[in-house]
Amino acid sequence: MKVIYTKDYNEISEVCTDLIIEQLQEKSDSILGLATGSSPIKVYQNLIKAYEDKQISFKDVKTYNLDEYIGIDKQNENSYFYFMHDQLFNHIDIDHCNVNFPETNIDHQLACDNYNEKLFNNKVDLQLLGIGTNGHIGFNEPGTSFESTTHVIELDIQTRLDNQSFFNSLEEVPTHAITMGIKNILDAKKIIIIASGLKKAPTIKRLLEGERSEEFPASILFDHDEVYLIIDEEAASLLD
Ligand code: F6R
């Protein structure tokens, strides 16, 4: 794992954007694995700017999002489908047929099987990740098998509390989601994980100084050959 220390959220976003731009310039038909949440918002803004400046095109790019809430309609502004369209896809030249999410409105096992099959046939070139305060990647909560593929997950109470700010109340935060599994994530050729702010400091300390364990899902990333962890001063503030 290559750790890149930056000053703040803006610098994390710049470094991360540059790596994605490099990827798209080297391979215009790249397959990107994408994350939602607050961490990648600025990266997506930067990518829109790079597209407008004609540095990159998404014309031949395919995307696979990590996860989607169960029980929320695609058109609902809290769905990850909505989030990604609002933050990125509606502002770039991506072919909307090339945008992929786990489907949550069909039989869940079928949805998981479909997503696994798609991912098997479309190896992700670059996977962007955030990290949950509990060490989750995607929605692979503590205790998820390192061998897991796309599956239904009951969200940890910590995850629901962390994501509550996007909703009116904790009751509105979904209890379940479909997420790519750990194995799907590790299949990506290159992985970038970003973490910013004091809230992530204990998580980053555990990631870099703790043990490899299914109780801390992100610890599996040390098994991968090409991972870039980009953090800022606040997220790094508890490191020895
Ligand atoms: C989002 C996802 C999650 C988030 C993580 C961090 O699609 O899979 O793993 O990346 O919960 O969220 P933020 O960035 O809001 O701190």
Residues whose N, C-alpha, C, O or C-beta is under 5 A from the ligand:
A	BS01	F6R	A35 T36 G37 S38 S39 L66 D67 L129 G130 I131 G132 H136 I137 G138 F139
